[in-house]
C-alpha cells in the first residue's frame, strides 16, 4: 500500500513540476518580451546605450534595427506590425545577471533552467565559446522560433529568444 501511495505522490509531483514550466515563446524581461514595442522596451529599460539606425529589411518588408542596453540587446522589425510602422521585438539576447528572464538569470544553474523551461530541449555546442546550448523550440500553436540558453561550467552565460521570421 505504501508503494502505491509513494508512486501516486511521485506522479502528482512530476505533473506539478512539468506544469510549472514557462512557455519559451513568452519569456519576459521586466515585463517585456517578443512582440513588445520599442516604446514598451524603452519604458521598461530606459534609454538604450545604442539605438541602431533603421534599415530596409527584405524578408517580410519594412525596416529593422538593433538596440543595445548594458547586458541586453534587442532586434526589432516593423514589417509585420499592425500599422507596418511600429517596431516590435523579434529577438533578444541577455548577457548580464542584472536581468531576470522569466526567473532565469545569467549565473543560474542548469537545475533552475530545467525548473523554469523543462527538459524538452536539444543540446548542441557553441564552437566559439565551448558552451553547451540548450534550445527550446516554441510550441507548434504559435509563431515559429526558439529560446536558447548557453551554459558553461554548469552556469548560464547567455539567453537568447527569437521568432523565426524568414
TORLUM-277766 format. One record per residue (C-alpha): chain; x negated, y, z negated; residue in one letter. Coordinates in nm, 2 decimals. Example, Ala and Ser with C-alpha at 12.3 -4.5 7.8 and 13.67 -1.06 7.14 Angstrom:
 vexdren     xx     yy     zz fimi
       A  -1.23  -0.45  -0.78    A
       A  -1.37  -0.11  -0.71    S
END
This chain:
 vexdren     xx     yy     zz fimi
       A   0.00   0.00   0.00    X
       A  -0.29   0.24  -0.08    X
       A  -0.45   0.17   0.25    X
       A  -0.13   0.26   0.44    X
       A  -0.09   0.58   0.23    X
       A  -0.45   0.69   0.29    X
       A  -0.41   0.61   0.66    X
       A  -0.10   0.82   0.68    X
       A  -0.27   1.11   0.49    X
       A  -0.56   1.09   0.73    X
       A  -0.33   1.12   1.03    X
       A  -0.15   1.41   0.88    X
       A  -0.48   1.58   0.80    X
       A  -0.61   1.52   1.16    X
       A  -0.29   1.66   1.31    X
       A  -0.31   1.97   1.08    X
       A  -0.67   2.03   1.18    X
       A  -0.60   2.00   1.55    X
       A  -0.30   2.22   1.52    X
       A  -0.52   2.50   1.37    X
       A  -0.74   2.53   1.67    X
       A  -0.74   2.86   1.86    X
       A  -0.65   2.87   2.23    X
       A  -0.98   2.95   2.41    X
       A  -0.79   3.18   2.65    X
       A  -0.66   3.40   2.37    X
       A  -0.98   3.49   2.18    X
       A  -0.98   3.83   2.02    X
       A  -1.24   4.08   1.91    X
       A  -1.09   4.35   1.68    X
       A  -0.75   4.27   1.84    X
       A  -0.87   4.29   2.20    X
       A  -0.94   4.01   2.44    X
       A  -0.89   3.91   2.80    X
       A  -0.64   4.13   2.99    X
       A  -0.68   4.42   2.73    X
       A  -0.70   4.76   2.90    X
       A  -1.01   4.98   2.90    X
       A  -0.82   5.22   2.67    X
       A  -0.75   4.94   2.42    X
       A  -1.11   4.83   2.42    X
       A  -1.25   5.18   2.35    X
       A  -0.98   5.24   2.09    X
       A  -1.08   4.93   1.90    X
       A  -1.46   4.95   1.95    X
       A  -1.53   5.32   2.00    X
       A  -1.74   5.48   2.27    X
       A  -1.95   5.24   2.47    X
       A  -2.33   5.26   2.50    X
       A  -2.29   5.22   2.87    X
       A  -1.98   5.28   3.08    X
       A  -2.07   5.14   3.43    X
       A  -1.96   5.32   3.74    X
       A  -1.66   5.16   3.91    X
       A  -1.75   4.99   4.24    X
       A  -1.54   4.83   4.51    X
       A  -1.46   4.46   4.44    X
       A  -1.39   4.23   4.73    X
       A  -1.24   3.92   4.56    X
       A  -0.89   4.04   4.48    X
       A  -0.93   4.40   4.60    X
       A  -0.96   4.70   4.38    X
       A  -1.25   4.81   4.16    X
       A  -1.48   4.65   3.90    X
       A  -1.71   4.78   3.63    X
       A  -1.92   4.66   3.33    X
       A  -1.91   4.83   2.99    X
       A  -2.17   4.77   2.72    X
       A  -2.14   4.81   2.34    X
       A  -2.40   4.73   2.08    X
       A  -2.39   4.34   2.09    X
       A  -2.09   4.31   2.32    X
       A  -2.03   4.36   2.69    X
       A  -1.71   4.36   2.90    X
       A  -1.63   4.31   3.27    X
       A  -1.33   4.50   3.39    X
       A  -1.12   4.48   3.71    X
       A  -0.82   4.68   3.82    X
       A  -0.71   4.50   4.14    X
       A  -0.46   4.27   3.97    X
       A  -0.32   4.52   3.71    X
       A   0.04   4.62   3.73    X
       A  -0.04   4.96   3.89    X
       A  -0.37   4.85   4.05    X
       A  -0.54   5.14   3.87    X
       A  -0.57   5.02   3.51    X
       A  -0.90   4.85   3.43    X
       A  -0.84   4.52   3.24    X
       A  -1.09   4.29   3.07    X
       A  -1.16   3.98   3.29    X
       A  -1.46   3.87   3.08    X
       A  -1.67   3.94   2.78    X
       A  -1.99   3.84   2.61    X
       A  -2.08   3.88   2.24    X
       A  -2.43   3.85   2.11    X
       A  -2.41   4.02   1.77    X
       A  -2.29   3.89   1.44    X
       A  -2.10   4.21   1.37    X
       A  -1.81   4.10   1.59    X
       A  -1.58   3.82   1.50    X
       A  -1.44   3.64   1.80    X
       A  -1.12   3.49   1.65    X
       A  -1.31   3.37   1.35    X
       A  -1.63   3.27   1.52    X
       A  -1.95   3.49   1.49    X
       A  -2.30   3.47   1.62    X
       A  -2.49   3.28   1.35    X
       A  -2.20   3.05   1.26    X
       A  -2.25   2.67   1.25    X
       A  -2.13   2.41   1.50    X
       A  -1.87   2.30   1.24    X
       A  -1.70   2.64   1.24    X
       A  -1.68   2.63   1.62    X
       A  -1.52   2.29   1.61    X
       A  -1.27   2.40   1.35    X
       A  -1.17   2.71   1.55    X
       A  -1.18   2.58   1.91    X
       A  -1.16   2.20   1.86    X
       A  -1.37   1.92   2.01    X
       A  -1.24   1.92   2.37    X
       A  -1.54   2.08   2.54    X
       A  -1.80   2.00   2.80    X
       A  -2.16   2.02   2.69    X
       A  -2.44   2.15   2.91    X
       A  -2.79   2.30   2.87    X
       A  -2.88   2.66   2.92    X
       A  -3.20   2.63   3.12    X
       A  -3.31   2.99   3.04    X
       A  -3.29   2.96   2.66    X
       A  -3.27   2.59   2.59    X
       A  -2.94   2.64   2.40    X
       A  -2.65   2.39   2.42    X
       A  -2.35   2.54   2.59    X
       A  -2.00   2.42   2.48    X
       A  -1.75   2.51   2.74    X
       A  -1.38   2.51   2.66    X
       A  -1.16   2.53   2.97    X
       A  -0.84   2.73   2.95    X
       A  -0.51   2.53   2.93    X
       A  -0.36   2.45   3.27    X
       A  -0.05   2.66   3.20    X
       A  -0.24   2.99   3.20    X
       A  -0.49   3.16   3.43    X
       A  -0.79   2.95   3.50    X
       A  -1.11   3.03   3.31    X
       A  -1.32   2.92   3.02    X
       A  -1.49   3.02   2.69    X
       A  -1.85   2.91   2.64    X
       A  -2.03   2.90   2.30    X
       A  -2.41   2.90   2.32    X
       A  -2.57   2.71   2.03    X
       A  -2.93   2.69   1.94    X
       A  -3.07   2.50   1.64    X
       A  -2.72   2.44   1.52    X
       A  -2.61   2.81   1.52    X
       A  -2.41   3.02   1.76    X
       A  -2.62   3.27   1.96    X
       A  -2.37   3.39   2.22    X
       A  -2.00   3.37   2.30    X
       A  -1.85   3.43   2.65    X
       A  -1.50   3.42   2.78    X
       A  -1.37   3.49   3.13    X
       A  -1.09   3.44   3.37    X
       A  -1.18   3.28   3.70    X
       A  -1.09   3.55   3.95    X
       A  -1.20   3.40   4.28    X
END
